[in-house]
């Protein structure tokens, strides 16, 4: 399992557009992704779960990536976050 913490830098937080970009990226991988924020856990492959967390700009969250392609998924996820959810 790959586990890491990040600070989110997206104006408006994880609202519909960045949450959609995140979920679409994660659904390209077989690994499961759990997002932990304020003692709440969410399925990173579910837009409703991600948006229900209520993550705001500047908040820290933890990602747990587990599965056959966890390294690749975690690398892609970190890259997306570093680009502030901009689609490359």
Secondary structure, 3 states (H helix, E strand, C coil): CEEEEEECCCCCCCCHHHHHHHHHHHCCCCCEEEEEECCEEEECCCHHHHHHCCCCCCCEEEEEEECCCHHHHHHHHHHHHHCCCCCC
